[in-house]
Amino acid sequence: MRSLSSSSGGLYISAPGKIILFGEHAVVYGRTAVAGSIDLRTYVSLFTSADGRIYLSLPALGVEKTWLLKDLLRAGERLSEYTVDDGSPPSLELLVPIARKLSGSCEDQCGVQHLAILAFWYLLLGVVQRKKDILAVKVTIRFKLPSCVGLGSSGAYCVCVAAALLQTAGLIPAPSIPVNDEGSLTWEDHHLDMIRKWSAAAESLIHGRASGLDAAVCTYGGVACFKPGTCIQHLRNLPDLRVILVNSRVERNTSRMVQTVKERLKKFPDVVESIFNAIDAISRDAARILHRPPEENGGDERVSNGGNGNNSVITAYADGEHQSLQ
């Protein structure tokens, strides 16, 4: 994730998309996954607003929304009665009903536009619960990353919005670590971890049950081994791997796919758990290979074979959308 300062006083933040190399679906149920970031990014710009209104613009989704800041601040006053755990993201149970009411989103509205707005308001309320004097803002999000194709557009969206709102409210400082020669900066690890936790919670509103993998990779970038509930392991000694990324233009509804796997796990628990364990073993083996120093690696063929094996076991419980891409 990168931030670029602006002479006009605004914030510009971007986050990469991701590809899951090993462990798709199984990671939602506590198994290991290996994923990497891709340089197709989501961009957010944030400026303060002088007219007492909050603006959200998502041109790619046809979203142009405006709300009154005073309604947010009034909610913040009520939320101040509740204890805040600074080490955890805001409470979904507490904030989501308020977010639905203030955003104008009904519980049965599950389109991507409504879910994006709901995630935005969840993050807004989390900030105002901790910082009562937040200013009105104009937030615009643009995607170079195609949506609904499994490349982490929702995770990148939540990461960008969380980082922008947290910095604007002073809950994290401005980034100070150089990323490249173009003036881009990123944050210290403990601030990145806060962004990751908040964005993972927000993303769960979009996808239902989420592993947190997308938020982690979109926050930190690079290639990583991830298992829910454990520290992310960054894989820095990567061999040269040839990965072909093809946009099939077949849209994938992640929440529906997650629900399909959940139903099959409930119906055939022993079978699906065995598949999850096989995927976990493949993912861990791939992570070990990719973590070795380059001179000791020579694992290109093993990684490729692992990818084929991973794909084969996924098709054992994948739905029609997956099968159409075989």
C-alpha positions as a Markdown table, in Angstrom:
| # | Residue | x | y | z |
|---|---|---|---|---|
| 1 | Met | 0.0 | 0.0 | 0.0 |
| 2 | Arg | 1.3 | 3.5 | -0.9 |
| 3 | Ser | 0.5 | 7.0 | 0.0 |
| 4 | Leu | 1.5 | 10.1 | -2.1 |
| 5 | Ser | 1.3 | 13.5 | -0.5 |
| 6 | Ser | -0.4 | 16.4 | -2.3 |
| 7 | Ser | 0.4 | 20.1 | -2.4 |
| 8 | Ser | -3.4 | 20.7 | -2.5 |
| 9 | Gly | -3.8 | 19.2 | 1.0 |
| 10 | Gly | -5.5 | 16.0 | -0.1 |
| 11 | Leu | -4.6 | 12.4 | 0.5 |
| 12 | Tyr | -3.8 | 9.9 | -2.3 |
| 13 | Ile | -3.6 | 6.3 | -1.3 |
| 14 | Ser | -3.4 | 3.2 | -3.5 |
| 15 | Ala | -3.4 | -0.6 | -2.7 |
| 16 | Pro | -2.7 | -3.5 | -5.0 |
| 17 | Gly | -4.9 | -6.4 | -6.0 |
| 18 | Lys | -4.0 | -10.0 | -5.3 |
| 19 | Ile | -3.9 | -13.5 | -6.7 |
| 20 | Ile | -4.2 | -16.6 | -4.6 |
| 21 | Leu | -1.6 | -19.1 | -5.7 |
| 22 | Phe | -2.5 | -21.8 | -3.2 |
| 23 | Gly | -5.2 | -22.3 | -0.7 |
| 24 | Glu | -8.3 | -20.7 | -2.1 |
| 25 | His | -11.5 | -21.4 | -0.1 |
| 26 | Ala | -9.6 | -23.5 | 2.4 |
| 27 | Val | -8.1 | -20.4 | 3.9 |
| 28 | Val | -11.6 | -19.3 | 5.0 |
| 29 | Tyr | -11.6 | -22.4 | 7.2 |
| 30 | Gly | -8.3 | -21.8 | 8.9 |
| 31 | Arg | -6.0 | -23.5 | 6.4 |
| 32 | Thr | -2.8 | -22.1 | 4.9 |
| 33 | Ala | -2.8 | -20.0 | 1.7 |
| 34 | Val | -0.1 | -18.4 | -0.4 |
| 35 | Ala | -1.0 | -15.2 | -2.3 |
| 36 | Gly | 0.8 | -12.4 | -4.0 |
| 37 | Ser | 0.0 | -8.8 | -4.8 |
| 38 | Ile | -0.4 | -7.6 | -8.4 |
| 39 | Asp | 0.2 | -4.1 | -9.7 |
| 40 | Leu | -3.3 | -3.5 | -10.7 |
| 41 | Arg | -4.4 | -1.0 | -8.1 |
| 42 | Thr | -7.3 | 0.7 | -6.4 |
| 43 | Tyr | -6.9 | 4.5 | -5.8 |
| 44 | Val | -8.5 | 6.7 | -3.2 |
| 45 | Ser | -8.4 | 10.5 | -3.0 |
| 46 | Leu | -9.6 | 12.3 | 0.1 |
| 47 | Phe | -10.1 | 16.0 | 0.6 |
| 48 | Thr | -11.8 | 17.8 | 3.5 |
| 49 | Ser | -15.2 | 19.4 | 2.7 |
| 50 | Ala | -16.1 | 22.9 | 3.9 |
| 51 | Asp | -19.9 | 22.5 | 3.5 |
| 52 | Gly | -20.6 | 20.0 | 6.3 |
| 53 | Arg | -21.3 | 17.1 | 4.0 |
| 54 | Ile | -19.7 | 13.7 | 3.4 |
| 55 | Tyr | -19.2 | 12.7 | -0.2 |
| 56 | Leu | -18.5 | 9.2 | -1.6 |
| 57 | Ser | -17.8 | 8.8 | -5.3 |
| 58 | Leu | -17.3 | 5.4 | -6.9 |
| 59 | Pro | -17.7 | 6.1 | -10.6 |
| 60 | Ala | -17.0 | 2.5 | -11.7 |
| 61 | Leu | -20.0 | 1.4 | -9.6 |
| 62 | Gly | -22.2 | 4.3 | -10.4 |
| 63 | Val | -22.2 | 5.5 | -6.8 |
| 64 | Glu | -22.4 | 9.2 | -6.0 |
| 65 | Lys | -23.6 | 9.7 | -2.4 |
| 66 | Thr | -23.8 | 12.6 | 0.0 |
| 67 | Trp | -24.6 | 12.7 | 3.7 |
| 68 | Leu | -24.7 | 15.3 | 6.5 |
| 69 | Leu | -21.7 | 15.3 | 8.8 |
| 70 | Lys | -23.9 | 16.2 | 11.7 |
| 71 | Asp | -25.6 | 12.9 | 11.5 |
| 72 | Leu | -22.3 | 11.1 | 11.8 |
| 73 | Leu | -21.2 | 13.2 | 14.7 |
| 74 | Arg | -24.5 | 12.6 | 16.5 |
| 75 | Ala | -23.9 | 8.9 | 16.1 |
| 76 | Gly | -20.4 | 9.3 | 17.4 |
| 77 | Glu | -21.8 | 10.9 | 20.6 |
| 78 | Arg | -24.0 | 7.9 | 21.2 |
| 79 | Leu | -21.1 | 5.5 | 20.5 |
| 80 | Ser | -18.9 | 7.2 | 23.0 |
| 81 | Glu | -20.8 | 5.4 | 25.7 |
| 82 | Tyr | -19.2 | 2.1 | 24.6 |
| 83 | Thr | -15.7 | 0.9 | 25.6 |
| 84 | Val | -13.2 | 0.9 | 22.7 |
| 85 | Asp | -10.5 | -1.7 | 22.4 |
| 86 | Asp | -7.6 | 0.0 | 20.6 |
| 87 | Gly | -6.1 | -3.3 | 19.6 |
| 88 | Ser | -9.2 | -4.5 | 17.7 |
| 89 | Pro | -11.2 | -3.3 | 14.8 |
| 90 | Pro | -14.6 | -1.6 | 15.5 |
| 91 | Ser | -17.4 | -3.9 | 16.6 |
| 92 | Leu | -19.4 | -5.2 | 13.7 |
| 93 | Glu | -22.3 | -6.1 | 15.9 |
| 94 | Leu | -22.5 | -2.5 | 17.3 |
| 95 | Leu | -21.8 | -0.5 | 14.2 |
| 96 | Val | -23.4 | -2.3 | 11.3 |
| 97 | Pro | -27.0 | -1.6 | 12.3 |
| 98 | Ile | -26.1 | 2.1 | 12.7 |
| 99 | Ala | -24.2 | 2.1 | 9.4 |
| 100 | Arg | -27.2 | 0.6 | 7.6 |
| 101 | Lys | -29.5 | 3.3 | 9.0 |
| 102 | Leu | -27.3 | 6.3 | 8.3 |
| 103 | Ser | -26.2 | 5.1 | 4.9 |
| 104 | Gly | -29.7 | 4.4 | 3.8 |
| 105 | Ser | -28.9 | 0.7 | 3.0 |
| 106 | Cys | -31.5 | -1.9 | 3.9 |
| 107 | Glu | -30.5 | -5.3 | 5.2 |
| 108 | Asp | -31.8 | -7.1 | 2.1 |
| 109 | Gln | -29.8 | -4.9 | -0.2 |
| 110 | Cys | -26.8 | -7.0 | -1.2 |
| 111 | Gly | -25.6 | -5.5 | -4.5 |
| 112 | Val | -22.0 | -4.5 | -4.7 |
| 113 | Gln | -22.9 | -0.8 | -4.5 |
| 114 | His | -24.8 | -1.2 | -1.3 |
| 115 | Leu | -22.1 | -3.3 | 0.3 |
| 116 | Ala | -19.4 | -0.9 | -0.7 |
| 117 | Ile | -21.4 | 2.0 | 0.9 |
| 118 | Leu | -22.0 | -0.1 | 4.0 |
| 119 | Ala | -18.3 | -0.9 | 4.4 |
| 120 | Phe | -17.5 | 2.8 | 4.0 |
| 121 | Trp | -20.0 | 3.8 | 6.7 |
| 122 | Tyr | -18.7 | 1.0 | 9.1 |
| 123 | Leu | -15.2 | 2.5 | 8.8 |
| 124 | Leu | -16.6 | 6.1 | 9.2 |
| 125 | Leu | -18.4 | 5.1 | 12.4 |
| 126 | Gly | -15.3 | 3.3 | 13.7 |
| 127 | Val | -13.3 | 6.4 | 13.3 |
| 128 | Val | -15.8 | 8.8 | 14.8 |
| 129 | Gln | -16.2 | 6.5 | 17.8 |
| 130 | Arg | -12.6 | 7.2 | 18.6 |
| 131 | Lys | -12.2 | 10.7 | 17.3 |
| 132 | Lys | -15.2 | 13.0 | 17.9 |
| 133 | Asp | -14.0 | 16.0 | 15.9 |
| 134 | Ile | -13.6 | 14.4 | 12.5 |
| 135 | Leu | -14.1 | 16.7 | 9.5 |
| 136 | Ala | -16.4 | 16.3 | 6.6 |
| 137 | Val | -14.6 | 14.6 | 3.7 |
| 138 | Lys | -14.9 | 14.0 | -0.1 |
| 139 | Val | -13.8 | 10.5 | -0.9 |
| 140 | Thr | -13.3 | 9.3 | -4.5 |
| 141 | Ile | -12.3 | 5.7 | -5.3 |
| 142 | Arg | -11.1 | 4.7 | -8.8 |
| 143 | Phe | -10.3 | 1.1 | -9.9 |
| 144 | Lys | -7.6 | 0.0 | -12.3 |
| 145 | Leu | -8.5 | -3.5 | -10.9 |
| 146 | Pro | -11.4 | -5.3 | -12.5 |
| 147 | Ser | -14.1 | -6.2 | -9.9 |
| 148 | Cys | -15.8 | -9.6 | -9.4 |
| 149 | Val | -13.0 | -11.6 | -10.9 |
| 150 | Gly | -11.2 | -12.8 | -7.7 |
| 151 | Leu | -8.4 | -10.2 | -7.8 |
| 152 | Gly | -9.0 | -8.6 | -4.5 |
| 153 | Ser | -10.9 | -5.4 | -5.6 |
| 154 | Ser | -13.0 | -5.4 | -2.4 |
| 155 | Gly | -10.0 | -5.9 | -0.2 |
| 156 | Ala | -8.0 | -3.1 | -1.9 |
| 157 | Tyr | -11.1 | -0.8 | -1.6 |
| 158 | Cys | -11.4 | -1.4 | 2.1 |
| 159 | Val | -7.7 | -1.0 | 2.7 |
| 160 | Cys | -7.6 | 2.3 | 0.9 |
| 161 | Val | -10.6 | 3.7 | 2.6 |
| 162 | Ala | -9.5 | 2.5 | 6.0 |
| 163 | Ala | -6.0 | 4.0 | 5.6 |
| 164 | Ala | -7.4 | 7.3 | 4.4 |
| 165 | Leu | -10.0 | 7.7 | 7.2 |
| 166 | Leu | -7.6 | 6.6 | 9.9 |
| 167 | Gln | -4.9 | 9.1 | 8.8 |
| 168 | Thr | -7.4 | 12.0 | 8.3 |
| 169 | Ala | -8.7 | 11.4 | 11.9 |
| 170 | Gly | -5.2 | 11.3 | 13.3 |
| 171 | Leu | -5.5 | 7.7 | 14.5 |
| 172 | Ile | -2.4 | 6.8 | 12.5 |
| 173 | Pro | 0.3 | 9.3 | 11.4 |
| 174 | Ala | 1.2 | 10.3 | 7.9 |
| 175 | Pro | 3.4 | 7.5 | 6.3 |
| 176 | Ser | 7.1 | 8.0 | 6.5 |
| 177 | Ile | 8.8 | 5.0 | 4.9 |
| 178 | Pro | 9.9 | 5.5 | 1.2 |
| 179 | Val | 8.6 | 2.9 | -1.2 |
| 180 | Asn | 10.1 | 4.0 | -4.5 |
| 181 | Asp | 11.8 | 6.9 | -6.2 |
| 182 | Glu | 8.5 | 8.5 | -7.1 |
| 183 | Gly | 7.8 | 9.9 | -3.6 |
| 184 | Ser | 5.4 | 7.2 | -2.5 |
| 185 | Leu | 5.5 | 6.3 | 1.2 |
| 186 | Thr | 4.1 | 3.6 | 3.4 |
| 187 | Trp | 3.5 | 3.1 | 7.2 |
| 188 | Glu | 5.3 | 1.4 | 10.0 |
| 189 | Asp | 4.4 | -2.2 | 10.5 |
| 190 | His | 2.2 | -1.6 | 13.6 |
| 191 | His | 0.2 | 1.0 | 11.7 |
| 192 | Leu | -0.2 | -1.3 | 8.7 |
| 193 | Asp | -1.4 | -4.0 | 11.1 |
| 194 | Met | -4.2 | -1.6 | 12.3 |
| 195 | Ile | -5.1 | -0.8 | 8.7 |
| 196 | Arg | -5.2 | -4.6 | 8.0 |
| 197 | Lys | -7.5 | -5.4 | 10.9 |
| 198 | Trp | -10.0 | -2.6 | 10.1 |
| 199 | Ser | -10.1 | -3.4 | 6.4 |
| 200 | Ala | -10.5 | -7.1 | 7.0 |
| 201 | Ala | -13.5 | -6.4 | 9.2 |
| 202 | Ala | -15.0 | -4.1 | 6.6 |
| 203 | Glu | -14.4 | -6.6 | 3.8 |
| 204 | Ser | -16.4 | -9.2 | 5.8 |
| 205 | Leu | -19.4 | -7.0 | 5.2 |
| 206 | Ile | -18.9 | -7.5 | 1.5 |
| 207 | His | -18.0 | -11.1 | 1.3 |
| 208 | Gly | -19.7 | -12.6 | 4.4 |
| 209 | Arg | -17.2 | -14.9 | 6.0 |
| 210 | Ala | -13.8 | -13.7 | 5.0 |
| 211 | Ser | -10.4 | -15.1 | 5.9 |
| 212 | Gly | -8.6 | -11.8 | 6.0 |
| 213 | Leu | -6.2 | -12.9 | 3.3 |
| 214 | Asp | -7.1 | -10.2 | 0.8 |
| 215 | Ala | -6.8 | -7.4 | 3.4 |
| 216 | Ala | -3.4 | -8.7 | 4.4 |
| 217 | Val | -1.9 | -8.9 | 0.9 |
| 218 | Cys | -3.5 | -5.6 | -0.2 |
| 219 | Thr | -2.0 | -3.9 | 2.9 |
| 220 | Tyr | 1.5 | -5.3 | 2.8 |
| 221 | Gly | 2.0 | -6.2 | -0.8 |
| 222 | Gly | 4.5 | -8.8 | -2.0 |
| 223 | Val | 4.0 | -12.6 | -1.7 |
| 224 | Ala | 3.0 | -14.0 | 1.6 |
| 225 | Cys | 2.0 | -17.2 | 3.4 |
| 226 | Phe | -1.1 | -16.6 | 5.4 |
| 227 | Lys | -3.1 | -18.7 | 7.9 |
| 228 | Pro | -6.0 | -17.1 | 9.8 |
| 229 | Gly | -5.1 | -16.3 | 13.4 |
| 230 | Thr | -1.3 | -16.4 | 12.9 |
| 231 | Cys | 1.2 | -13.8 | 11.8 |
| 232 | Ile | 1.6 | -13.3 | 8.1 |
| 233 | Gln | 4.8 | -14.8 | 6.7 |
| 234 | His | 6.4 | -12.7 | 4.0 |
| 235 | Leu | 8.2 | -14.8 | 1.3 |
| 236 | Arg | 11.1 | -12.7 | 0.2 |
| 237 | Asn | 13.4 | -15.2 | -1.5 |
| 238 | Leu | 11.3 | -15.8 | -4.5 |
| 239 | Pro | 12.6 | -17.6 | -7.6 |
| 240 | Asp | 11.6 | -16.3 | -11.1 |
| 241 | Leu | 8.1 | -17.7 | -11.5 |
| 242 | Arg | 6.1 | -17.4 | -14.7 |
| 243 | Val | 2.5 | -16.7 | -13.8 |
| 244 | Ile | -0.1 | -16.0 | -16.5 |
| 245 | Leu | -3.1 | -13.9 | -15.4 |
| 246 | Val | -6.0 | -14.1 | -17.7 |
| 247 | Asn | -9.2 | -12.1 | -17.4 |
| 248 | Ser | -11.8 | -14.6 | -18.5 |
| 249 | Arg | -14.5 | -11.9 | -18.1 |
| 250 | Val | -16.5 | -14.5 | -16.2 |
| 251 | Glu | -17.7 | -12.6 | -13.1 |
| 252 | Arg | -17.4 | -14.4 | -9.7 |
| 253 | Asn | -19.6 | -13.6 | -6.8 |
| 254 | Thr | -17.2 | -14.4 | -3.9 |
| 255 | Ser | -19.9 | -14.4 | -1.2 |
| 256 | Arg | -22.0 | -16.9 | -3.2 |
| 257 | Met | -19.0 | -19.1 | -3.8 |
| 258 | Val | -18.1 | -19.0 | -0.1 |
| 259 | Gln | -21.7 | -20.0 | 0.7 |
| 260 | Thr | -21.6 | -22.9 | -1.7 |
| 261 | Val | -18.5 | -24.3 | -0.1 |
| 262 | Lys | -20.1 | -23.8 | 3.4 |
| 263 | Glu | -23.2 | -25.8 | 2.3 |
| 264 | Arg | -21.0 | -28.6 | 0.9 |
| 265 | Leu | -19.0 | -28.7 | 4.1 |
| 266 | Lys | -22.2 | -29.0 | 6.1 |
| 267 | Lys | -23.5 | -31.8 | 3.8 |
| 268 | Phe | -20.2 | -33.7 | 3.4 |
| 269 | Pro | -18.0 | -32.7 | 6.4 |
| 270 | Asp | -15.5 | -35.5 | 6.3 |
| 271 | Val | -15.0 | -35.3 | 2.5 |
| 272 | Val | -14.6 | -31.5 | 2.4 |
| 273 | Glu | -12.4 | -31.4 | 5.5 |
| 274 | Ser | -10.1 | -33.9 | 3.8 |
| 275 | Ile | -9.9 | -31.7 | 0.8 |
| 276 | Phe | -9.1 | -28.7 | 3.0 |
| 277 | Asn | -6.3 | -30.7 | 4.6 |
| 278 | Ala | -4.9 | -31.7 | 1.2 |
| 279 | Ile | -4.9 | -28.0 | 0.1 |
| 280 | Asp | -3.3 | -27.0 | 3.4 |
| 281 | Ala | -0.4 | -29.5 | 2.8 |
| 282 | Ile | 0.1 | -28.2 | -0.8 |
| 283 | Ser | 0.1 | -24.6 | 0.4 |
| 284 | Arg | 2.6 | -25.3 | 3.2 |
| 285 | Asp | 4.9 | -27.2 | 0.9 |
| 286 | Ala | 4.8 | -24.3 | -1.7 |
| 287 | Ala | 5.6 | -21.8 | 1.1 |
| 288 | Arg | 8.6 | -23.8 | 2.2 |
| 289 | Ile | 9.9 | -23.9 | -1.4 |
| 290 | Leu | 9.3 | -20.2 | -2.0 |
| 291 | His | 10.9 | -19.2 | 1.3 |
| 292 | Arg | 14.3 | -20.8 | 0.5 |
| 293 | Pro | 17.2 | -18.8 | -0.7 |
| 294 | Pro | 17.3 | -18.7 | -4.5 |
| 295 | Glu | 20.5 | -20.7 | -4.7 |
| 296 | Glu | 18.8 | -23.5 | -2.8 |
| 297 | Asn | 15.5 | -23.3 | -4.5 |
| 298 | Gly | 15.2 | -24.9 | -7.9 |
| 299 | Gly | 11.6 | -25.3 | -7.0 |
| 300 | Asp | 9.9 | -24.0 | -10.1 |
| 301 | Glu | 8.7 | -27.4 | -11.2 |
| 302 | Arg | 7.5 | -28.4 | -7.7 |
| 303 | Val | 5.6 | -25.1 | -7.3 |
| 304 | Ser | 4.0 | -25.6 | -10.7 |
| 305 | Asn | 3.1 | -29.2 | -9.8 |
| 306 | Gly | 1.7 | -27.9 | -6.5 |
| 307 | Gly | -0.5 | -25.5 | -8.4 |
| 308 | Asn | -1.9 | -28.2 | -10.6 |
| 309 | Gly | -2.6 | -30.3 | -7.5 |
| 310 | Asn | -4.2 | -27.3 | -5.8 |
| 311 | Asn | -6.5 | -26.7 | -8.7 |
| 312 | Ser | -7.5 | -30.4 | -9.0 |
| 313 | Val | -8.6 | -30.6 | -5.4 |
| 314 | Ile | -10.5 | -27.3 | -5.5 |
| 315 | Thr | -12.6 | -28.6 | -8.4 |
| 316 | Ala | -13.7 | -31.4 | -6.1 |
| 317 | Tyr | -16.0 | -28.9 | -4.4 |
| 318 | Ala | -16.1 | -25.9 | -6.7 |
| 319 | Asp | -19.3 | -24.6 | -8.1 |
| 320 | Gly | -20.3 | -24.1 | -11.8 |
| 321 | Glu | -18.5 | -20.8 | -12.0 |
| 322 | His | -15.2 | -22.5 | -11.3 |
| 323 | Gln | -15.9 | -25.3 | -13.6 |
| 324 | Ser | -16.6 | -23.0 | -16.5 |
| 325 | Leu | -13.0 | -21.7 | -16.2 |
| 326 | Gln | -11.3 | -25.1 | -16.3 |
